Each structure stands twice: as structure tokens, then as C-alpha cells.
């Protein structure tokens, strides 16, 4: 009976080791995904970040990258602790899992609050977009040394099929439009089929006039990203509960670590 109990205990420990190892593989994949989203945001959406005149969104991308790296490193520690059966390393791994779990829950809740706009500070996103985007377009478009802003505005017009911040009439007060040598009414990127000097004509058949401005579309895009990030963050956080449970069970089943 004693031998049978010892064998059962051994099988249970081996099963927990494999389960925790499988969890770490999933954890690595999740960390890689978070890291990829952060890099993608900086590479593909950096133009839009420059339009907002704020470091908030760039900081968010760097936080995602840092979180992805931490998750990958934590997964490596978990694999080492599992394979070498070191209880002290398992404790470190469990503490790291708990810290990441709490951070993801906080980040997910804050992102959800921003999406719902249910708290006074949640209006920061709306106000920042409304105050900065129009001024940036009017003051910096096609100005010397502002090539990145010009490219970002052109990309915004074409990708979201819009013209101006609130509407195409925003361009009447543009420094570039008011220049004596410029005869355009809107930038060429406002045209449904962009060609050179197509911005001379602002009829709805030629430009994105009735489709509205870019402010609401950009705002919806960012808020939807916040909603997705909050859902993914909270989902991964609860997945970590399973990992913490496996870690605790394995810790109890392992013999005292001689190190």
C-alpha cells in the first residue's frame, strides 16, 4: 500500500509538471502576442500618435512591449523551476505571476473605464483628440520640418475616408490653404481618388465631404483598441490563475529543495 501511494504521488507530480510546462508554453505565446502588438503599434500607428501631441499613447505601446518581455522572462523562470523542481524558484515564479496578474487586471479595468467614459478622468481621450487634432492639421500640415505630420494626415484621410478634423471646412483656416500660392480648397488626400491638384474642387462627388471629419473615426478606432486590450488583458489574467494553482500544487508535492 505504501509503495502504491508513493507511485500515485509520483504520477501526480509528473502530471502537474507537464501541465505547468504546457501552461508556460501558452504563457510564452501570450507574451509574444503582447510584445508584437506593442511593436506593431509603434511601427504602424506611430503616425497617428504624432497627431495627438501626447506621449500617453506612445507610453502605452512601450508598456505593452515591456509587459511582453516580462511575461517571456517569467515563462523561462517557470520552465526552469518546473524542470529542476526547485521550490525556491517556484516561489519566485508564483510571485511574478501574481504581480503580472494584478497589473493586467488594473490595466484592463482602466482601459474599460476609458472605453465606457464613466469617470471624469475618462474624458481625457475625447478632449485630447478634439483639442489637438484640428490645431495640428491647421497649423502644421505642409509646413517646413513637419513632413511626418503631413504624411500622418494624408494617411488618416485615406485610411478612414474622411476630410479634416470635424469636417472638410476645417481646412479653410489652415495656414497652408491660406497661403497665396496655394489654390487648393482641401489637401489632395481628401479626394476619393487622389491625384495631383484634385483638392481644387471640394464637391461631395470628389472629396470625403458628407462622410464627416476624422475626429470621430479616429476616436472610435482608439476606443475600440482600448476595449480589445481590456478584454484580452483580463482574459489572460484569469488564465494566470490556473498557472498559479498548478504552481501551488506542484510546490506542495515537491520534496524540500536542497538548494
Secondary structure, DSSP 8 states (H G I E B T S, - for coil): -HHHHHHHHHHHHHHHHHHHHHHHHHHHHHHHHHHHHHHHHHHHSHHHHHHTT-SHHHHHHHHHHHHHHHHHHHHHHHHHHHHHT-HHHHHHHHHHHHHHHHHHHHHHHHHHHHHHT-SGGGGHHHHHHHHHHHHHHHHHTT-TT-HHHHHHHHHHHHHHT--SSSSGGGGGG-TTTTSTT---SS-GGGBTT--TTGGG---TTTBS-TT--HHHHHHHHHHHHHHHHHHHHHHHHHHHHHHHHHHHHHHHHS-----
